[in-house]
Amino acid sequence: MFIQSINGLKLDFESPLAWLLNFRASALRTLANLEADAKRTAQSLHSHKNTPASDTQTLTRLQNILQAQNFNHQKLSKMFQPLIEHPALPHALGSFTGAPSLQTESLEANFVNLFRDWAWPYVSATEGQATEETRAHLKAILDLLPDRKMTRVLILGAGSARLAFDLACEIKCDEIVATEINPLLFLAAKEILDGKTLDLYEIAELPASLETASVKQSLKLPTDVQMKSKLTLLFNDFTEDRLQEAQFDIVITPWFIDVVGLPFEITRSKINRLLTVGGSWVNLGPLMFMTNDRSELLTNDEIQSRLSQSNSGFRVERKSQNWLTQLKSSLSATFRTDAVYGWRADKIENQKTEQVLDTNQTTAPRAEFIQDTGKPVVLERLLPNLDLEEAAQSHALLSEILMACHEGQSVRQMATKLAPDFGLPAEAVEPIVQGVLVNFIRSQS
Ligand SMILES: C[S@@+](CC[C@H](N)C(=O)[O-])C[C@H]1O[C@@H](n2cnc3c(N)ncnc32)[C@H](O)[C@@H]1O
């Protein structure tokens, strides 16, 4: 069976099966983590209950958090069901041939965006049903957009899709296509955009008070605005270049270029490819690139000069720089403020293919041991975040799993054998084994 969609959202990936397997394993891991968190809370609650002098406030907080964790577990299990029990899986697993370049940010990354986008209190009754942050994001993007009529707009890495929705309410064009790889954010966004109310508990990382340790939030569409343009959510990995070239007259990258983790020139040339000549690239977000290599952490000045290079195919028309509050929940005792850089760069010509950099070339580590076999191998210099002990353990795990495959064992058999080492039930180890196998197959293909 060919895997084409999930909950009505089209899967546009080089290997939809690899995406499905990858995120299915992440979904199972997320559920196992939630279960383990709830177990820890229950244990803590139990020991507090058995302490005669226990503080009733602590008991209340723990009871509320436990309820919240169990509730979220139940909700997410339901949401992940089409991913975990996709009808194509049993057939597809047999024909799995390996796969692509999906990045492996955890599924819960940006979970709080869901609350910011669809649940946090409105700025004020008179100013419409927008939260302070989503309103600021929309305004910053509108300030950068061109005055001309827009036809087809692409939003890359749209997350939980509030900006995409707000733009669809604000501008009239033929279609806004919003892409994403994270199924948690997009499956939730789909439900909300379909007009459903999604209840989830927001659990504060650092609660501001007893009452705000966990709060049930109702995620839903604002009722005071209506979409003027068609909005399409599409599962698509930007790095795979699957969208047809010159198909969009606006490409928006909101809080995206830092996360996608490609060298700037590669991102620039991929966006150039997607735009029609005369079309505009509108960026808004921080510039912290996901890289271990300090030399790739470009400043705004360097980005601006690379954008204006004669071979870039772009001409910068507008620039902005703001300090924006990030994820300031009323539940939490902490928040961030980031410098956010914006630009509108108009495509003046196609970037010539010989100028398009080879991703492999630019991301390959500059390894001294290739040039000089007499030098000690200092892995920490190439991989500053490497935990050698952890890496050695995970390789030992891989070797154990590969041997078990060689012996013809099933994932369940392997998980049952490994469960005591992890101190987890076998069901929670199954996704770990699946994850190791998926990553191994990807690394070999
Ligand atoms: C920092 S979040 C920003 C989300 C949203 N644009 C916002 O402003 O709230 C970056 C998003 O990009 C998505 N993403 C990362 N790599 C991607 C890729 N290769 N293709 C499409 N989306 C990607 C992530 O899943 C994440 O939701």
The ligand as a Tripos MOL2 file, in Angstrom:
@<TRIPOS>MOLECULE
LIG
   27    29     1     0     0
SMALL
NO_CHARGES

@<TRIPOS>ATOM
      1 C1         11.3760   27.1130   15.4470 C.3       1 LIG1
      2 S1         10.0890   26.2550   14.6860 S.3       1 LIG1
      3 C2          9.1370   27.5830   14.0430 C.3       1 LIG1
      4 C3          7.7210   27.1980   13.8280 C.3       1 LIG1
      5 C4          6.8520   28.3170   13.2350 C.3       1 LIG1
      6 N1          7.3840   28.7960   11.9870 N.3       1 LIG1
      7 C5          6.7310   29.4280   14.2320 C.2       1 LIG1
      8 O1          7.2470   30.4950   13.9350 O.co2     1 LIG1
      9 O2          6.1070   29.2340   15.2620 O.co2     1 LIG1
     10 C6         10.8350   25.5690   13.2180 C.3       1 LIG1
     11 C7          9.9400   24.5580   12.5290 C.3       1 LIG1
     12 O3         10.5790   24.0830   11.3520 O.3       1 LIG1
     13 C8         10.2610   22.7040   11.1970 C.3       1 LIG1
     14 N2         11.2940   22.0930   10.3310 N.ar      1 LIG1
     15 C9         12.5680   21.7670   10.6730 C.ar      1 LIG1
     16 N3         13.2020   21.2290    9.6260 N.ar      1 LIG1
     17 C10        12.3340   21.2210    8.5980 C.ar      1 LIG1
     18 C11        12.4100   20.7770    7.2440 C.ar      1 LIG1
     19 N4         13.5220   20.2180    6.7710 N.pl3     1 LIG1
     20 N5         11.3280   20.9300    6.4530 N.ar      1 LIG1
     21 C12        10.1800   21.4870    6.9390 C.ar      1 LIG1
     22 N6         10.0430   21.9030    8.2150 N.ar      1 LIG1
     23 C13        11.1000   21.7740    9.0410 C.ar      1 LIG1
     24 C14        10.3150   22.1860   12.6350 C.3       1 LIG1
     25 O4          9.6200   20.9580   12.7630 O.3       1 LIG1
     26 C15         9.6800   23.3300   13.3990 C.3       1 LIG1
     27 O5          8.2970   23.1840   13.5740 O.3       1 LIG1
@<TRIPOS>BOND
     1     1     2 1
     2     2     3 1
     3     2    10 1
     4     3     4 1
     5     4     5 1
     6     5     6 1
     7     5     7 1
     8     7     8 2
     9     7     9 1
    10    10    11 1
    11    11    12 1
    12    11    26 1
    13    12    13 1
    14    13    14 1
    15    13    24 1
    16    14    15 ar
    17    14    23 ar
    18    15    16 ar
    19    16    17 ar
    20    17    18 ar
    21    17    23 ar
    22    18    19 1
    23    18    20 ar
    24    20    21 ar
    25    21    22 ar
    26    22    23 ar
    27    24    25 1
    28    24    26 1
    29    26    27 1
@<TRIPOS>SUBSTRUCTURE
     1 LIG1         1 GROUP 0 **** ****
